[in-house]
């Protein structure tokens, strides 16, 4: 898996952190695609926009890493993932070397586990989801697809987070909380029971 080079989709702040993790993992990042080509100080070459990746590479030549993130519920990350999957590209899951993950945890394609995150036994992380810096996912949690668990968020045991949710920085989801899909949990919010707005 590490022999195939990687192209990032997106070149913002989250993508910069991913580049650092990929370098620590000794994975070759050949470039990044971004709609805003005037980005300054990005540490890998910008190769154009999303469609330029499709023109330049065949699906079997590279892995993609989704560098799109955000601070709210947004379909953009999911759209990027689904667009390239339809064209048969594969997304690399990125797991920072300082993350602590139990051996039986299941991590979906393209998911990202950032520095200092902890994922305990019996948990499942859906495809294209982010477990961000120092987030904690305790035993038997189920995190759906296209979810962002922001830095420092805590999921106690048995929590279920539906597809497309955003759990804000420092939020606490109490034991066995249930979060319906596409919900936004505010930074620092404490949630127990079933949650939907």
C-alpha positions, 0 to 999 in steps of 0.5 A, spaced: 500 500 500 505 504 501 508 503 494 503 507 491 504 515 491 498 519 494 495 525 491 491 530 496 484 533 494 484 539 498 490 544 500 487 547 506 489 546 514 487 539 515 490 537 508 497 540 511 496 536 517 495 530 513 501 531 509 505 531 516 502 525 518 503 521 511 511 524 511 511 520 518 508 514 515 514 515 509 508 515 504 510 519 498 505 525 497 506 527 489 501 533 490 495 536 492 489 538 488 485 544 490 480 549 487 484 555 490 490 555 486 493 561 489 494 557 496 501 560 499 506 556 503 503 549 502 509 544 502 507 539 496 506 541 489 499 544 487 497 540 481 491 543 479 484 542 480 480 536 482 479 534 474 486 535 473 487 529 477 482 525 473 486 527 467 493 526 469 492 519 473 489 513 472 485 510 478 491 504 479 497 509 479 495 513 485 491 513 492 487 519 494 487 522 501 481 527 502 484 533 505 477 537 505 474 538 512 470 543 516 467 546 522 460 544 521 456 539 517 457 540 510 456 535 504 463 537 501 467 532 504 462 526 502 461 529 495 469 529 493 469 522 496 463 519 492 466 523 486 472 520 485 470 513 488 465 513 482 471 513 477 474 507 481 479 511 485 481 508 492 482 513 498 488 511 503 486 511 510 491 515 514 493 513 521 498 518 525 503 514 528 501 517 535 494 514 535 492 509 540 487 504 536 485 497 539 487 491 535 479 489 533 477 496 531 475 496 524 476 503 520 473 504 513 476 506 507 479 513 507 478 514 514 483 519 518 485 518 525 490 524 527 495 525 532 494 523 539 487 520 538 484 514 542 480 508 539 478 503 544 476 496 543 469 494 539 469 500 535 467 502 528 469 508 524 466 509 517 469 510 511 471 517 509 470 519 517 475 523 521 477 522 528 481 528 529 487 530 534 486 528 541 479 525 540 477 519 544 472 514 542 471 509 547 469 502 547 464 499 542 462 506 539 460 506 532 461 512 528 458 512 521 461 514 514 463 522 512 463 524 520 468 529 523 469 528 530 473 534 532 479 535 536 478 533 543 471 531 543 470 525 547 465 519 545 464 515 551 462 507 551 457 505 546 455 511 542 452 511 535 454 517 531 450 517 524 453 518 517 454 525 516 455 528 523 460 533 525 461 533 533 465 539 535 471 540 539 471 538 546 464 535 545 462 530 550 457 524 548 455 520 554 455 513 554 450 510 549 448 516 546 445 516 539 446 521 534 442 521 528 445 522 521 447 529 519 447 532 526 451 538 528 454 538 535 457 544 538 464 545 541 463 543 548 456 541 548 454 535 552 449 530 549 446 524 552 440 520 550 438 521 543 440 527 539 437 530 533 435 538 532 
